[in-house]
């Protein structure tokens, strides 16, 4: 889990995925977090939105062998975003043909793709899209996706969800990620949050409470569990004794 509070780059799990801020010579910019709790990290539009990133100094091997993944977090997109292309929210590889995991966002300058998330895993050559449900600028939007390996679930194995600070989690759409995988392939690249490892596709806006669940038994979080997460941003600030119930991070379910 990356809450961006205090020790902003600590994943808090011992999984080896602590982040190293890469800010291209500028200081990190923090904003108020979701529901005015804690902090969020703002990824500025330096050099066309390409320069600011938070990255691991290690690798992403904690993802190896998982056959299902749930990713959740909050994003606030910048209304002044003019970048044409896929801005990375989270990635272990630079593109969809590099064997890694890529989650990205299309900003306001992308026509019909504005407000879509795109996700790919393995080497499918492309990512697979959500509906354009994340287009509202300057507003905290809760996002979630679930992926189950295609060997176990040949069709409709990728789902996207959305919520806000005041509206419940809702299913955006379900689609098929035809990756042909039974497990996540071996990950040797760095995990980047707010950019890709090569630092060429930065997110333009703020991110908060980015979390990754992995499972080796094909299970993902359902809508009720996702709603519980939406209702408790910054769990360490609100109710530390319940952390065992909400410890997704990079961890086996």
C-alpha positions, -999 to +999 in steps of 0.1 A: +000+000+000+013+035-009-005+061+012+021+088+005+020+099+042+052+107+060+074+078+048+057+084+015+075+056-004+071+027+021+050-002+010+046-013+046+046-050+039+083-061+037+076-072+001+106-053-012+085-028-031+094+004-012+096+033-036+123+058-044+111+092-055+124+103-089+114+139-093+138+152-120+154+178-098+123+191-082+109+185-048+079+162-044+046+180-043+020+168-017-017+176-016-044+168+008-055+132+006-089+116+001-116+129+024-090+154+037-071+126+054-033+125+052-014+133+021-015+125-016+014+127-040+010+150-069+027+140-102+033+173-120+031+178-158+069+184-161+081+181-197+047+173-210+038+151-181+068+128-184+093+135-156+077+130-122+076+095-109+077+073-078+096+041-084+109+011-065+146+007-060+142-030-060+121-053-083+086-066-086+092-102-078+065-101-051+040-104-080+055-136-093+033-167-094+001-149-086-029-160-107-053-132-097-048-095-089-068-067-075-056-031-078-073-002-060-065+034-054-076+070-058-068+094-086-074+131-091-068+141-127-055+175-136-079+196-157-050+212-175-037+178-187-029+181-224-009+149-230-020+126-258-013+090-249-015+066-220-003+081-187+009+053-164-007+048-130+013+017-122+036-004-143+063-030-140+072-027-177+074+002-202+048-012-227+022-040-232+047-063-251+073-064-224+059-092-202+049-069-173+019-054-157+007-020-170-022+002-158-027+035-175-051+064-179-062+085-209-065+122-201-086+150-215-067+153-248-074+118-260-108+122-277-131+092-273-106+075-250-108+104-225-114+090-190-106+054-197-082+031-179-062+005-198-047-026-183-025-054-197-005-082-182+021-105-198+028-098-234-006-093-252+007-064-273-021-042-261-041-033-230-078-037-225-101-008-218-126+004-192-155+025-202-148+063-200-158+065-163-128+084-149-130+117-168-141+140-140-112+164-133-101+179-099-122+152-081-110+122-061-121+091-080-118+056-065-106+031-091-103-007-089-097-035-113-097-073-109-079-098-131-082-135-130-058-156-152-074-166-185-066-203-182-090-204-152-115-179-166-113-178-204-138-149-208-147-118-188-116-121-166-110-084-163-133-060-144-132-022-137-149-003-109-154+033-099-166+053-069-161+088-054-158+102-018-196+102-016-208+076-040-206+038-037-184+015-058-200+005-090-190-019-117-179+000-148-175-029-172-162-064-176-141-075-205-117-103-216-079-099-213-068-126-238-033-130-223-034-168-222-017-168-188-021-192-159+000-170-136+018-137-137+051-142-156+083-136-138+088-099-130+123-085-131+115-049-139+110-022-113+075-013-101+067+023-109+038+043-095+028+074-114+050+065-144+065+036-162+101+023-154+115+042-183+101+075-170+084+085-203+047+083-195+040+102-162+005+105-147-007+141-146-025+146-113-026+132-078-026+096-066-034+082-031-037+049-013-026+027-042-029-009-032-022-043-049-036-076-038-023-108-053-037-143-049-025-178-057-060-194-056-077-174-083-096-151-059-102-113-064-120-088-042-157-085-049-177-052-050-186-054-013-149-057-003-140-028-027-167-007-011-152-013+023-119-001+010-135+030-005-152+038+029-119+035+048-091+055+030-060+060+051-069+030+074-038+035+095-050+069+104-086+059+112-085+025+129-051+008+132-066-023+149-085-032+118-054-032+095-054-069+094-088-068+077-076-044+050-040-054+044-040-058+006-008-041-004+014-066-023+002-096-005-013-130-010-050-134-003 
